Amino acid sequence: MPGTPRSFSRTGSSADSVISYETTASSVPGIPLGPLQQKGPPDNLDRLSPLLEDDPKSFDLLAPDETHTSNGIYSLEARSDQLFSKEHLQAIFRDTPSLLRFTSFLSAARPNSVPVLIYYLDALKATRAINYANAVAEALEPLPDHDFTENPPRSTVNAILEDKARQAFDTLVREDLPAFITHVFIQVVSLSIQKRITGNLAPLLREASEGLAEVFCLSDPSRSDNPIIFASEEFHRTTQYGVSYAIGRNCRFLQGPRTNRNSVARLRNAVREGNEICEVFLNYRRDGSPFMNLLMMAPLLDSRGNLRYFIGAQVDISGLVKESTDLDAFQQMLAKDEAHKAQEPEEEAKDEFQELCEMFNHTELDSVRKFGGNMHREQFEEQDDASIYHRPRLLIKDPSSGDIDKADPTPVKPDGRLSGVYKHYVLLRPAPSLRILFTSPSLRVPGILQSRFLDRIGGSTRVRDSLAEALADGSRGVTAKIRWLSTASADLDDRAEEGRPRWIHCTPLLGQSGSVGVWMVVLVDEEKSSTPSRRFRQAPPVSNEIRRTKGAPYYTSFGMESSGDEMEYGTGKHAMRGSAPRNLTLDAIRRPPSAMSEQRAVRIGSNELRSTEPSIRSFALG
C-alpha cells in the first residue's frame, strides 16, 4: 500500500482532530456515588427451595437460578466480556463526548498510543471514502447510444487497507481500552475511599463500603513464583481464601476461565520488569463466584533503590461494572442491545457520505465551507473570507485544571507509584519498632526510611500516645486525623501546631501465623484543602499607652489584650471585611500614637468595626 504523501498529511490526517479532542473536563465529580461492590442476595432468601408446581413437561426440581444468564454463565462474566469488547470501543467512537474523553486520556496518560489512534482514524477515513466512491459509482446508469456505459464499473476493494485498520483497532481494544476503563474506575473509587476515610461518605453507602480501603497483600519477588507473604484480613474475607491457603502462593489462584488473558500478560510483564501497574480483572472467589477486581500494584524499593517487595491494593468494583458507572458509551451500547432483543425499531442507518463527513477534521471542514459547491453556483461574488464561512471559535484551555495525570517520562527505575487515593502511603514494621520501611514517591524524602513513624505525627502528645497504643494492639485497623510533619521530631513541645492536616488509614497485613507482619498506612489530604497548612504567629503586643486611649475598645476587638491565656491561631469566627482596619492597626503598632491617629482610630472603629470581630488570620505568615 503506498504511503500517504507528506503534503497531504497536514490537511487530510486525523491528527488535527485528535488534538482538538483534548479536554480536561471530568465527569466524576458530577455523578452520584454508588456502591462499588455488588450486593448479594438477602440472607433469608432460600434459593434451594423445591419447585411446587405440577407440570408434566418439566423435570426441574428447583426454581431457575436467576444469577445465571440463558447461556449458563454468570451475568458478571458476560458483562466483563462486553466491557473489554470491540463493541465497547466502537460505541465510544460513535459517542462524541466519550470519544473526546478517550482521546484526551490517551493524549495525557498514554502519548505513545496517539499515533496508533491517528493511524486507525486515517485508515478508517480512507475506507469510508472508498465506500462513498463505490456508492457514487453504483448510482451510474446506462445511457442510450453510449455503449461504454452499458457495463457497470466494478467496486473498489482495498483489502490491505482494511486489514491495517483492523489491526490498529485491535491494538486499541487490547491495550488502550482496558487502561481507559481502569482510569475511569480509579477516579470513582478514589473519591469514594477518600470520603470513606474522612467520614464524609453518605450513610446509605457506608455499609456497602465497609473494608473498602483495607484489601492489601504483599509479595516477595525474590522468592520462587513471587508468593504472597502478608495479606490483610479483608483480603481473606473478600477472596474467601484463608491464611493457610493464600500465604505462600502466587495470587494467580484468583484467576478463572473468563479472566482477560491480555490483562494477565501485562501484570506478568510488570512484575518481571519491576514496574507499577493498574488493571481491572475478572477474578473468582473460593466458592467460584466472580467479582471485578481493581488492582493497583507498585514495587517497594529500599534506600539503595533495589526492588524488595510488591504492594497490591485491591478494590471490589462489581457494583460499578454492573451499573456501568461513568461509562456513558457503554451504557448506550447495553441499552441498544436490550432494544434489539426487545425488537424495538432501530435508528435510521447513515449513508456512506454521512459516515465520511463525520470524520472530517477542522481543516477539511474549512475547505468544504470555503470551496464546497462552487461548481454548482450560478453566481459567485468576491467576498472576504470572513464572510464566506465562519471560522470555529478558538479554545484556550488551562492544562493545569485537568483530571488526568500527565504522563511522566519513562523512569530509568521503577518508583513505586500507586494511583488515585493510594498515591501517598508508607509501610511500617509492626510494634514496637514502627519504623518506616517503604514510602510512596510523594513522601520519599532524605532520611525518612528506617525513621520512626510516630516522630512524623504532629499535634498533641495524646494523639501520638493513642496511635502508638492502637498500632501496638494490632487487632484491627486504625483511622485517625493527624498532622504530618515533613521532618521527624521526637519532642512536640515546640511543634504542636505544625504539620499538614491529613487522615491516615492503617491496615495490618498478617503473616501465616496470624501475627502482624507489616502495616500499610494510606495518607489522605483534607477534602476542603489539599495545600499545606499555613503557620500563624501571635500578633505583636500593643503598648499600654495605646490601650489607655479612647480607641482602646477598637484595639481590644482584635484580641490583643495580654491576658496570659493561650490563643488558638487561625480559628477566628469572623473574617476581616477590608484592608483599611488591619493597615491602621499595624501603623499604630509600628509608630508612636498621635492625637490625629487616635481620633482616626476611634472614628473608623465606630463606623466600620462596630459589629465585627476580625480573625487572627490577619497575621498569617505567607
VOKOL-514744 format. One line per 3 residues: number of its first residue (from 1); their letters; for each residue z, x, y of C-alpha. Coordinates in steps of 0.5 Angstrom, whole numbers, plus 500, padded with zeros to 3 digits. Layout:
N
NUM) a) Z,X,Y; ...;
END
This chain:
622
1) mpg) 500,500,500; 498,503,507; 504,505,511;
4) tpr) 505,501,518; 502,504,524; 506,507,529;
7) sfs) 503,504,535; 505,497,532; 512,499,529;
10) rtg) 515,497,536; 512,491,537; 511,488,530;
13) ssa) 517,490,527; 523,486,526; 528,492,528;
16) dsv) 528,489,535; 530,482,532; 536,485,528;
19) isy) 538,489,534; 538,483,538; 542,479,533;
22) ett) 548,484,534; 554,479,536; 562,481,537;
25) ass) 564,474,536; 568,472,531; 570,465,528;
28) vpg) 576,467,524; 581,465,530; 578,459,531;
31) ipl) 578,456,524; 584,453,521; 588,457,516;
34) gpl) 588,454,509; 592,456,503; 589,463,500;
37) qqk) 591,461,493; 588,455,488; 594,450,487;
40) gpp) 594,449,480; 596,442,476; 603,439,477;
43) dnl) 608,441,472; 609,434,470; 601,433,468;
46) drl) 600,432,461; 593,435,459; 594,434,452;
49) spl) 596,427,451; 592,423,446; 586,419,448;
52) led) 588,412,447; 581,409,446; 577,406,440;
55) dpk) 570,408,441; 566,408,434; 561,413,437;
58) sfd) 567,418,440; 570,424,436; 574,426,441;
61) lla) 582,426,440; 584,429,447; 581,427,454;
64) pde) 576,432,457; 578,438,461; 577,437,468;
67) tht) 578,444,469; 571,446,466; 564,444,468;
70) sng) 559,441,464; 556,447,461; 563,450,459;
73) iys) 565,455,464; 571,455,469; 569,452,475;
76) lea) 571,458,479; 567,462,475; 561,458,477;
79) rsd) 563,459,484; 564,466,483; 556,467,480;
82) qlf) 554,462,486; 558,467,491; 554,473,490;
85) ske) 548,470,488; 541,471,491; 541,463,493;
88) hlq) 547,465,498; 543,471,502; 537,466,502;
91) aif) 542,461,505; 544,466,510; 537,468,512;
94) rdt) 536,460,513; 542,459,518; 541,462,524;
97) psl) 549,463,526; 550,466,519; 544,471,520;
100) lrf) 547,473,527; 554,475,524; 551,478,517;
103) tsf) 546,483,522; 552,484,526; 556,486,521;
106) lsa) 551,491,518; 550,494,525; 557,495,526;
109) arp) 560,497,519; 554,499,515; 549,502,519;
112) nsv) 545,505,513; 543,498,511; 540,496,517;
115) pvl) 533,500,515; 533,496,509; 534,490,512;
118) iyy) 529,491,517; 524,493,512; 525,487,508;
121) lda) 524,483,514; 518,486,516; 515,485,509;
124) lka) 517,478,509; 514,477,515; 507,480,512;
127) tra) 508,476,506; 508,470,510; 502,472,515;
130) iny) 498,473,508; 500,466,506; 498,463,513;
133) ana) 492,466,513; 491,463,506; 492,456,508;
136) vae) 487,457,514; 482,460,509; 483,454,504;
139) ale) 482,449,510; 475,451,511; 470,446,509;
142) plp) 463,447,507; 457,446,512; 451,443,511;
145) dhd) 445,447,511; 449,453,510; 449,456,503;
148) fte) 454,461,505; 460,456,506; 459,453,499;
151) npp) 464,458,495; 471,457,498; 474,464,499;
154) rst) 479,467,495; 486,467,496; 489,474,498;
157) vna) 495,476,494; 499,483,495; 503,484,489;
160) ile) 505,491,491; 508,488,498; 511,482,495;
163) dka) 515,487,490; 517,491,495; 520,485,499;
166) rqa) 523,483,492; 527,490,491; 529,490,498;
169) fdt) 532,483,498; 535,485,491; 539,491,494;
172) lvr) 542,487,500; 544,482,495; 547,487,490;
175) edl) 550,492,496; 551,488,502; 552,481,501;
178) paf) 559,483,497; 561,487,503; 560,482,508;
181) ith) 564,477,503; 569,482,503; 569,483,510;
184) vfi) 570,475,512; 576,474,507; 579,480,509;
187) qvv) 579,477,516; 582,471,514; 587,474,509;
190) sls) 590,479,515; 591,473,519; 595,469,514;
193) iqk) 599,475,512; 601,477,519; 603,470,520;
196) rit) 607,470,514; 611,477,515; 612,475,522;
199) gnl) 615,468,521; 609,464,524; 606,461,519;
202) apl) 605,453,518; 611,450,514; 606,447,509;
205) lre) 602,454,508; 609,458,507; 610,456,499;
208) ase) 602,457,498; 603,464,501; 610,466,497;
211) gla) 609,473,495; 602,474,498; 603,481,501;
214) evf) 607,483,495; 602,485,490; 601,492,489;
217) cls) 600,497,484; 600,505,484; 595,509,479;
220) dps) 595,516,478; 588,519,477; 591,526,475;
223) rsd) 592,523,468; 587,520,463; 584,514,465;
226) npi) 588,513,472; 593,509,469; 598,504,473;
229) ifa) 605,508,474; 608,503,478; 607,496,480;
232) see) 611,490,484; 614,484,481; 609,480,484;
235) fhr) 603,484,481; 606,482,474; 607,475,476;
238) ttq) 600,474,479; 597,477,473; 602,475,467;
241) ygv) 602,482,464; 609,484,463; 611,491,465;
244) sya) 611,494,458; 603,492,457; 601,494,464;
247) igr) 604,500,466; 601,506,463; 594,502,462;
250) ncr) 588,502,467; 587,496,471; 581,494,467;
253) flq) 584,489,463; 584,484,469; 576,484,468;
256) gpr) 573,479,464; 566,476,462; 564,474,469;
259) tnr) 567,480,473; 561,482,477; 558,489,474;
262) nsv) 556,492,481; 563,491,484; 566,495,478;
265) arl) 561,500,478; 563,501,486; 570,501,484;
268) rna) 569,507,479; 565,511,484; 570,510,489;
271) vre) 576,513,484; 571,518,482; 570,521,489;
274) gne) 577,519,491; 575,514,497; 578,508,499;
277) ice) 574,501,497; 575,494,499; 572,489,493;
280) vfl) 572,482,491; 573,481,484; 573,475,479;
283) nyr) 579,477,475; 583,474,469; 590,473,467;
286) rdg) 593,474,461; 592,467,459; 585,467,460;
289) spf) 585,463,467; 580,466,472; 582,468,479;
292) mnl) 579,471,485; 582,478,487; 581,481,494;
295) lmm) 582,489,492; 584,494,498; 585,501,495;
298) apl) 586,507,498; 587,514,496; 594,518,497;
301) lds) 594,525,500; 599,530,500; 601,534,506;
304) rgn) 595,539,504; 590,534,503; 590,533,496;
307) lry) 589,527,492; 595,525,488; 595,517,487;
310) fig) 591,511,489; 595,505,492; 592,498,491;
313) aqv) 593,492,495; 591,485,492; 591,478,494;
316) dis) 589,472,490; 584,468,494; 582,463,489;
319) glv) 583,458,495; 579,461,500; 573,461,495;
322) kes) 574,454,493; 574,452,500; 568,457,502;
325) tdl) 573,458,508; 569,461,514; 562,462,510;
328) daf) 558,457,513; 552,458,510; 555,458,503;
331) qqm) 558,451,505; 551,449,507; 548,451,500;
334) lak) 553,448,496; 552,441,500; 545,442,499;
337) dea) 546,443,491; 550,437,491; 545,433,495;
340) hka) 540,435,490; 544,433,484; 545,426,487;
343) qep) 537,425,488; 538,425,496; 532,425,500;
346) eee) 531,433,502; 529,435,508; 521,436,510;
349) akd) 518,442,508; 516,447,513; 509,449,513;
352) efq) 506,456,513; 505,457,520; 513,455,522;
355) elc) 515,460,517; 511,465,520; 514,463,527;
358) emf) 521,463,525; 520,471,524; 517,473,531;
361) nht) 522,478,535; 522,477,542; 516,482,544;
364) eld) 512,478,539; 514,471,543; 513,474,550;
367) svr) 506,476,547; 505,468,545; 508,466,551;
370) kfg) 503,470,556; 497,470,552; 497,464,547;
373) gnm) 492,459,547; 487,463,552; 481,462,548;
376) hre) 482,454,549; 484,454,556; 478,451,561;
379) qfe) 481,454,567; 486,460,568; 489,461,575;
382) eqd) 491,468,577; 499,468,577; 505,472,577;
385) das) 507,474,570; 514,471,572; 511,464,573;
388) iyh) 507,464,567; 512,465,562; 520,465,562;
391) rpr) 523,472,560; 529,471,556; 536,472,559;
394) lli) 539,479,559; 545,479,555; 550,485,557;
397) kdp) 556,485,552; 562,489,552; 562,493,545;
400) ssg) 570,493,545; 571,486,544; 568,486,537;
403) did) 572,483,531; 568,488,526; 571,495,526;
406) kad) 565,500,528; 563,505,522; 566,512,523;
409) ptp) 562,518,521; 563,519,514; 569,523,513;
412) vkp) 569,530,509; 575,528,505; 578,521,504;
415) dgr) 583,519,509; 587,513,505; 585,507,510;
418) lsg) 586,500,508; 583,494,511; 586,489,515;
421) vyk) 593,488,516; 595,493,511; 592,499,516;
424) hyv) 599,501,517; 603,503,511; 608,508,508;
427) llr) 610,510,501; 618,512,500; 622,515,495;
430) pap) 627,510,492; 634,510,495; 638,515,496;
433) slr) 632,519,498; 628,514,502; 623,520,504;
436) ilf) 616,518,507; 611,521,501; 605,518,504;
439) tsp) 602,514,510; 596,511,513; 592,515,517;
442) slr) 594,511,523; 601,513,522; 600,520,520;
445) vpg) 603,525,525; 605,532,524; 612,532,521;
448) ilq) 612,525,518; 611,527,511; 618,528,507;
451) srf) 622,526,513; 627,521,512; 624,513,513;
454) ldr) 631,511,517; 630,516,522; 624,513,524;
457) igg) 628,506,525; 630,505,532; 634,500,536;
460) str) 642,499,534; 645,502,528; 647,496,525;
463) vrd) 639,495,523; 639,502,520; 645,500,516;
466) sla) 643,493,514; 636,496,512; 639,502,508;
469) eal) 643,497,504; 637,493,502; 633,499,500;
472) adg) 639,501,496; 639,495,492; 632,495,490;
475) srg) 633,488,487; 628,484,492; 623,485,498;
478) vta) 625,486,505; 622,484,511; 625,486,518;
481) kir) 624,486,525; 625,494,528; 623,499,533;
484) wls) 618,504,530; 620,511,533; 614,516,534;
487) tas) 619,522,533; 624,522,528; 631,521,531;
490) adl) 638,521,527; 642,519,533; 641,513,536;
493) ddr) 646,513,542; 640,515,547; 634,512,544;
496) aee) 637,505,542; 632,502,547; 626,506,545;
499) grp) 620,505,540; 615,500,538; 617,493,536;
502) rwi) 614,492,529; 615,488,523; 616,492,516;
505) hct) 615,488,510; 618,493,504; 616,491,497;
508) pll) 619,495,491; 614,498,486; 617,498,479;
511) gqs) 616,503,473; 616,502,466; 624,502,465;
514) gsv) 624,497,471; 627,501,476; 624,502,483;
517) gvw) 619,508,483; 617,507,490; 617,503,496;
520) mvv) 611,500,499; 612,499,507; 607,495,511;
523) lvd) 608,495,518; 605,489,522; 605,489,530;
526) eek) 607,483,534; 602,478,535; 604,477,542;
529) sst) 603,484,544; 600,490,540; 601,495,545;
532) psr) 606,500,545; 613,497,548; 614,499,556;
535) rfr) 620,503,557; 625,501,563; 630,505,567;
538) qap) 635,502,571; 634,501,579; 637,506,584;
541) pvs) 643,504,586; 644,501,593; 648,504,598;
544) nei) 654,500,601; 652,500,608; 646,495,606;
547) rrt) 651,491,601; 655,489,608; 649,487,612;
550) kga) 647,480,613; 642,481,608; 647,482,602;
553) pyy) 645,476,598; 638,478,598; 639,484,595;
556) tsf) 644,481,590; 639,477,588; 635,483,585;
559) gme) 641,484,581; 643,491,584; 651,490,585;
562) ssg) 654,495,581; 659,491,576; 659,497,571;
565) dem) 656,492,566; 650,494,561; 644,491,563;
568) eyg) 638,489,558; 632,491,561; 625,487,561;
571) tgk) 629,481,560; 629,477,566; 628,470,566;
574) ham) 623,470,573; 617,474,575; 616,476,582;
577) rgs) 611,472,586; 609,477,591; 609,484,592;
580) apr) 612,484,599; 619,483,597; 619,489,592;
583) nlt) 616,493,597; 621,491,602; 627,493,597;
586) lda) 624,500,596; 623,501,603; 630,499,604;
589) irr) 633,504,599; 629,510,601; 631,510,608;
592) pps) 637,508,612; 637,501,615; 636,499,622;
595) ams) 637,492,626; 630,490,625; 630,492,618;
598) eqr) 636,488,617; 633,482,620; 626,482,617;
601) avr) 630,482,610; 634,476,612; 628,472,614;
604) igs) 624,474,608; 630,473,603; 631,466,606;
607) nel) 624,464,607; 621,466,600; 626,468,595;
610) rst) 631,462,596; 630,460,589; 627,466,585;
613) eps) 631,471,581; 626,477,581; 626,480,574;
616) irs) 628,487,573; 621,488,570; 619,490,577;
619) fal) 622,497,576; 618,498,570; 615,505,569;
622) g) 608,505,568;
END
